[in-house]
Amino acid sequence: MKDFIRRNIIFIAGTVATIALILGGVFFFSRDGSVEPGGKQISNDILVPKGSNITSGIVNGKYLPANSSAQLTLVEFGDYQCPACGIFNPLTKQIITEFAGKVNYVFRNFPLNQHANAPISSFAAEAAGLQGKFWEMHDKLFETQQSWSTSTDAKSIFIGYAKDLGLDVNQFKTDIDSQKVKDKVKKDSDDGYLVALNATPTFYLNGVKLELPANYDDFKKIIQSALDKEKISQTPAPAAYHGHFDLKVYLNGSRVNFGLAKYQSAEGKDLDPYIHVHDGNGNLVHVHKTGIPIGQLFNSLKMSFTDSCFTLDNGQKFCNSNQANLKMYVNGLINTDFQNYIPQDLDRILISFGPTEDNKLNTQINSVTDLSCIYSLKCPERGKPPAENCVGGVGSGCTD
């Protein structure tokens, strides 16, 4: 098991390093540590609101409080179940140890929808924070990530951690379920969405978004250069993305026809630049940016998709009742993320509204096409996709 985890960590780290090494770019810091106009800067009012978890470093194994005279502020939006976040945690700890007192480090919660235990792990960290041990729980969660990520009762595991950390366990049990803690995590997530986050970890240094450094030495160089007020070599936006997934929607047994002209995007008339159907094909969805939830597609079609209702563009609603309900299947498996699900390349997705016990479901699941494998060029043995117009505006990766 240890070898398996080690191999996966090496693979993820190698992937991050490879991505970082093939990219390049620049931004500047001014003499007072702020960012020069050449880089887009996000206000600390958004990145570091009142009540944020802040430390100015680690000395002798102990976390220091925030330092009002620190030159730099490093903000991370992270997810405790995210493997890449787990890999970066020891690097970040090393940074704030080496630069103790010079860098205020802020951790903001951004639990991803695809990680079932991400929200409760964020609640655990914040609940520990109410007893003054946020950072201790923060590290414990990352260090034991493999132990609780797939657990069906992660909360019990976290209660055990609270005991290990010397917390008042009864108070912790109350706080982990409290609205105060849930509101704190929601505030963090809302701010993440406000600055258009779509991945974790995401770092901001003095308000400027960083691309992930390839290794600790690169991370250290970024921090040292900022402290020295020098130009910082950084990476630009990720390379253009073009993924695909297959989709069918059945409402009371009737299929929604996304091949109709009103649902189709075209050059100069993209209903959404990042997720859409086009070229008359209503079975295949094109995605031009990672991290786009499926709900964004339906919103662009003037529809609405939630965990309780599917609403067509004509206002007709199909809402859960004792007799019928909404179901979503991704690659044949039930999925309850609904509108928040982020489709992956080659996904086959069915959304169905009908009887609670619907004997037509298997037929509907099997009716979802498998065109994305060809369009994403992952199945060359099945032939080449037809020529298509790349639809999407600036930033969508389209150059047509």
matplotlib code that plots the C-alpha trace (Angstrom):
import matplotlib.pyplot as plt

x = [0.0, 2.8, 4.5, 1.2, 0.7, 4.4, 4.0, 0.9, 2.5, 5.5, 3.1, 1.1, 4.2, 5.8, 2.6, 2.6, 6.3, 5.8, 2.9, 4.8, 8.0, 6.3, 4.8, 6.4, 5.6, 6.2, 4.8, 6.4, 6.3, 6.7, 9.0, 6.4, 5.6, 2.5, 2.1, 2.9, 0.1, 1.5, -0.2, -3.8, -4.2, -7.1, -7.9, -7.2, -10.7, -11.6, -8.6, -8.1, -11.4, -11.8, -11.6, -9.3, -6.8, -3.4, 0.0, 3.3, 5.3, 6.6, 9.3, 10.4, 7.4, 5.0, 2.7, 3.2, 0.3, -0.1, 2.6, 1.3, 4.8, 5.2, 6.2, 4.2, 0.8, 0.5, -3.1, -4.0, -7.4, -7.3, -9.3, -8.2, -9.2, -7.3, -4.2, -2.2, -3.1, -1.7, 1.5, 1.9, 1.2, 4.8, 6.3, 4.2, 5.1, 8.8, 8.3, 6.7, 9.4, 12.2, 10.6, 9.0, 7.9, 8.3, 5.3, 1.7, 0.2, -3.6, -5.6, -9.0, -11.4, -12.4, -13.9, -14.5, -17.8, -16.3, -14.7, -17.3, -15.4, -14.0, -16.8, -16.7, -12.9, -13.1, -15.7, -13.3, -10.4, -12.6, -14.1, -10.6, -9.8, -12.6, -10.4, -7.2, -5.9, -6.8, -3.2, -2.7, -5.9, -5.0, -1.7, -3.3, -5.9, -3.3, -0.9, -3.6, -5.5, -5.3, -6.9, -10.1, -10.6, -12.8, -14.3, -18.1, -17.8, -15.0, -16.6, -15.9, -12.2, -12.0, -13.5, -10.6, -8.2, -9.8, -9.1, -5.5, -5.0, -6.3, -9.5, -12.7, -14.3, -17.9, -17.4, -15.8, -18.8, -21.1, -18.9, -18.3, -22.1, -22.6, -24.0, -21.1, -18.5, -20.6, -21.0, -17.2, -16.5, -19.2, -17.7, -14.3, -15.9, -17.9, -14.8, -13.1, -15.8, -15.8, -12.2, -13.1, -11.2, -11.6, -8.8, -7.0, -4.5, -4.6, -2.1, -2.1, 1.0, 0.3, -3.0, -1.5, -2.4, 0.5, 0.8, 1.9, 5.7, 7.4, 9.2, 10.3, 13.3, 11.0, 8.6, 11.4, 12.7, 9.3, 9.1, 12.7, 12.4, 9.3, 11.1, 14.0, 11.6, 12.9, 11.1, 9.5, 9.5, 6.1, 3.9, 1.0, -2.5, -2.7, -2.7, -6.0, -8.4, -11.0, -12.8, -16.0, -18.8, -21.9, -25.3, -28.9, -31.8, -35.2, -38.2, -41.1, -39.7, -39.4, -35.9, -34.8, -33.5, -30.4, -29.9, -32.6, -31.2, -32.1, -29.8, -26.9, -23.9, -22.3, -19.3, -20.2, -23.2, -21.8, -24.4, -21.6, -17.9, -16.8, -19.5, -21.9, -23.3, -22.8, -22.7, -26.2, -25.1, -27.2, -25.6, -22.1, -21.1, -17.8, -15.9, -13.2, -12.2, -11.6, -13.7, -17.0, -20.1, -22.8, -25.3, -23.6, -24.5, -28.2, -28.1, -26.8, -29.8, -32.2, -32.9, -32.4, -31.0, -30.9, -31.0, -34.8, -36.1, -35.3, -36.8, -37.0, -36.5, -40.3, -40.7, -42.1, -40.8, -40.1, -39.7, -39.2, -42.3, -43.4, -44.1, -41.2, -37.7, -34.6, -31.7, -28.2, -25.9, -22.3, -20.7, -23.5, -23.1, -25.6, -24.2, -25.7, -23.7, -26.4, -25.8, -22.5, -20.9, -17.9, -17.9, -14.7, -13.4, -15.2, -18.0, -21.3, -24.1, -27.8, -30.2, -33.6, -36.9, -39.5, -40.9, -38.9, -38.6, -38.1, -37.7, -36.6, -33.5, -31.1, -32.4, -31.9, -28.4, -27.4, -28.8, -26.2, -23.8, -20.1, -18.9, -16.6, -14.0, -13.7, -13.9, -11.2, -9.0, -8.8, -10.2, -8.2, -9.2, -12.8, -12.0, -11.6, -14.2, -15.8, -14.4, -16.0, -16.1, -14.4, -17.0, -16.0, -14.8, -11.5, -10.0, -11.9, -9.0, -10.6, -8.6, -10.9]
y = [0.0, 2.4, 1.8, 2.4, 5.8, 6.7, 5.9, 8.0, 10.9, 10.8, 10.6, 13.7, 15.6, 14.8, 15.9, 19.2, 19.7, 18.9, 21.3, 24.0, 23.5, 23.8, 27.2, 30.6, 34.3, 37.3, 39.7, 42.4, 43.5, 47.2, 48.5, 48.2, 44.6, 45.3, 44.2, 46.4, 47.2, 44.5, 41.8, 41.5, 42.0, 40.8, 42.9, 41.6, 42.5, 39.4, 37.2, 37.9, 38.8, 39.3, 35.9, 34.3, 31.6, 33.3, 32.4, 34.2, 31.0, 28.1, 28.4, 25.4, 23.4, 26.1, 28.2, 32.0, 34.4, 36.9, 39.5, 43.0, 44.0, 40.9, 42.0, 39.3, 37.6, 34.1, 32.9, 29.3, 28.0, 24.3, 21.1, 18.7, 15.7, 17.0, 14.9, 17.8, 19.9, 17.1, 17.1, 20.9, 21.1, 20.1, 22.5, 25.3, 24.4, 24.5, 27.9, 29.5, 27.9, 29.3, 32.7, 32.9, 36.4, 37.6, 36.0, 35.8, 32.5, 32.3, 29.1, 29.4, 26.4, 25.5, 21.9, 20.5, 18.9, 15.7, 15.0, 13.6, 14.2, 17.6, 19.6, 17.7, 17.9, 21.7, 21.8, 19.7, 22.2, 25.2, 23.5, 22.9, 26.5, 27.6, 26.0, 27.5, 24.5, 25.2, 24.6, 21.4, 19.9, 21.3, 19.4, 16.3, 16.2, 16.4, 14.0, 11.3, 12.1, 8.6, 7.3, 9.2, 10.2, 7.2, 6.6, 6.5, 7.9, 10.5, 12.5, 9.8, 9.8, 13.5, 13.3, 10.9, 13.5, 16.1, 13.8, 13.3, 17.1, 17.6, 19.4, 19.4, 16.6, 17.4, 21.0, 19.8, 17.6, 20.6, 22.9, 20.6, 20.6, 24.3, 26.9, 29.2, 26.7, 25.9, 29.6, 30.2, 27.4, 28.8, 32.3, 30.9, 29.0, 32.0, 34.1, 31.4, 31.4, 35.2, 35.2, 32.5, 29.6, 26.2, 24.1, 23.4, 24.3, 27.9, 30.4, 34.2, 36.1, 39.8, 39.4, 38.0, 34.4, 32.1, 29.1, 26.0, 25.9, 22.8, 22.1, 23.6, 25.4, 27.2, 28.0, 29.5, 31.5, 33.1, 34.1, 35.3, 37.3, 39.0, 39.9, 41.2, 43.3, 41.5, 40.3, 36.9, 34.3, 32.7, 30.6, 31.9, 30.4, 26.7, 25.5, 25.5, 22.7, 21.0, 18.1, 16.3, 14.3, 12.6, 13.7, 12.7, 14.1, 12.2, 13.9, 11.5, 9.3, 12.0, 13.0, 16.6, 17.3, 19.5, 19.3, 22.0, 25.2, 27.3, 25.1, 25.2, 27.5, 28.8, 31.0, 34.5, 33.2, 31.1, 30.6, 29.9, 30.1, 27.3, 24.6, 24.1, 21.9, 22.8, 21.6, 20.2, 17.4, 17.3, 14.3, 15.6, 18.5, 20.5, 21.9, 24.6, 25.2, 22.9, 23.1, 24.0, 22.5, 20.9, 23.4, 26.1, 24.4, 24.3, 27.9, 28.9, 27.2, 29.1, 25.9, 25.2, 22.0, 21.5, 18.4, 18.7, 20.2, 20.3, 23.3, 23.6, 26.9, 27.2, 27.2, 23.6, 22.1, 18.5, 18.4, 15.6, 14.1, 10.9, 9.4, 10.7, 12.1, 13.3, 11.0, 11.5, 8.7, 9.3, 6.5, 4.2, 5.1, 7.2, 10.7, 13.1, 16.2, 17.2, 20.8, 21.1, 18.0, 18.9, 16.7, 15.0, 14.2, 11.1, 11.1, 9.6, 11.4, 10.6, 12.9, 11.3, 12.4, 9.7, 7.1, 6.4, 2.8, 3.4, 0.2, 2.2, 3.5, 0.9, 1.4, 5.2, 4.7, 2.5, 5.0, 7.6, 7.8, 7.3, 9.9, 11.8, 9.1, 9.8, 13.6, 13.7, 11.6, 8.9, 6.2, 6.4, 2.8, 4.0, 6.7, 10.4, 12.9, 15.0, 18.5, 21.0, 24.7, 25.7, 27.8, 30.1, 33.5, 34.9, 32.6, 29.5, 28.1, 28.6, 30.2, 29.8]
z = [0.0, 0.9, -2.5, -4.2, -2.5, -3.1, -6.8, -7.1, -5.3, -7.6, -10.6, -9.5, -8.5, -11.9, -13.7, -11.8, -12.6, -16.3, -16.6, -14.8, -16.8, -20.2, -19.4, -18.9, -18.1, -15.8, -13.2, -11.1, -7.5, -6.5, -3.8, -1.1, -1.9, -3.9, -7.5, -10.5, -13.0, -15.3, -13.3, -12.3, -8.6, -6.4, -3.4, 0.1, 1.0, -1.1, -0.5, 3.2, 4.8, 8.6, 10.4, 7.9, 9.1, 9.0, 10.3, 9.7, 9.8, 11.9, 14.5, 16.5, 15.2, 16.5, 14.2, 14.7, 14.7, 11.8, 11.5, 10.5, 9.2, 6.9, 3.4, 1.6, 1.9, 0.4, 0.1, -0.8, -1.8, -1.0, -0.6, 2.1, -0.1, -3.2, -3.8, -5.3, -2.2, -0.1, -2.0, -1.8, 2.0, 3.1, 0.5, 1.9, 5.4, 4.4, 2.8, 5.9, 8.1, 6.0, 5.6, 9.1, 10.0, 6.4, 4.8, 6.1, 4.9, 4.6, 4.0, 2.4, 2.1, -1.5, -1.2, -4.7, -5.6, -6.8, -3.4, -1.1, 2.1, 1.2, 3.0, 6.3, 6.3, 6.0, 8.8, 10.9, 10.4, 11.2, 14.2, 15.5, 14.8, 17.2, 19.9, 18.6, 16.7, 13.1, 11.8, 13.8, 12.4, 8.9, 8.9, 10.4, 7.6, 4.9, 6.5, 6.8, 3.6, 2.3, 5.5, 5.4, 1.7, 0.8, 4.3, 4.6, 8.1, 7.9, 10.7, 13.2, 12.1, 12.6, 16.1, 16.8, 15.5, 17.8, 20.8, 19.7, 19.5, 23.0, 22.0, 23.9, 22.0, 22.9, 21.8, 18.6, 17.8, 18.3, 16.2, 13.3, 12.6, 13.5, 11.1, 12.0, 10.7, 7.6, 6.9, 7.2, 4.6, 2.3, 2.5, 1.5, -1.4, -2.5, -2.6, -4.6, -7.2, -7.2, -8.4, -10.9, -9.3, -11.0, -9.4, -6.2, -4.9, -6.2, -4.7, -4.7, -3.7, -2.8, -4.7, -7.9, -8.9, -9.2, -11.5, -9.5, -9.0, -10.3, -7.0, -3.7, -5.2, -7.7, -4.9, -2.8, -5.8, -6.3, -2.6, -2.5, -5.7, -4.3, -1.1, -3.1, -5.3, -8.4, -11.5, -11.0, -13.8, -13.8, -16.0, -18.1, -18.3, -19.1, -22.6, -24.6, -23.6, -25.7, -24.1, -24.9, -23.2, -24.4, -22.9, -23.0, -21.0, -20.7, -19.0, -18.4, -21.1, -23.8, -24.9, -25.0, -28.4, -28.1, -31.8, -32.3, -33.7, -30.6, -28.5, -30.9, -30.7, -33.8, -34.8, -33.7, -31.7, -28.9, -26.2, -23.8, -25.0, -22.7, -22.8, -25.7, -28.5, -32.1, -35.7, -35.3, -33.0, -29.9, -28.4, -27.9, -25.7, -26.3, -23.3, -23.7, -20.1, -17.2, -14.1, -15.8, -14.1, -16.2, -14.7, -16.7, -20.0, -19.1, -17.9, -21.3, -22.9, -20.6, -18.7, -15.0, -13.4, -9.7, -7.4, -7.2, -10.5, -14.2, -15.9, -19.7, -21.5, -21.9, -18.1, -17.8, -14.6, -13.7, -9.9, -7.4, -5.8, -4.1, -7.5, -9.7, -9.3, -11.0, -11.5, -13.0, -14.2, -15.1, -17.0, -15.8, -12.1, -10.1, -9.3, -6.9, -7.7, -10.2, -11.5, -9.8, -11.5, -13.6, -16.7, -17.6, -21.0, -22.4, -19.8, -20.8, -18.9, -18.5, -16.7, -16.3, -14.7, -14.2, -11.8, -8.6, -9.8, -13.5, -15.5, -18.6, -16.9, -18.3, -21.8, -21.4, -19.9, -22.8, -25.3, -24.4, -27.4, -27.2, -29.6, -27.3, -27.5, -31.3, -31.0, -28.3, -30.6, -28.0, -30.2, -33.5, -34.4, -34.7, -37.3, -37.3, -36.2, -38.9, -39.5, -37.0, -36.4, -33.2, -31.4, -28.5, -27.8, -26.4, -23.8, -25.1, -27.0, -30.4, -33.1, -36.1]

ax = plt.figure().add_subplot(projection="3d")
ax.plot(x, y, z, "-o")
ax.set_aspect("equal")
plt.show()
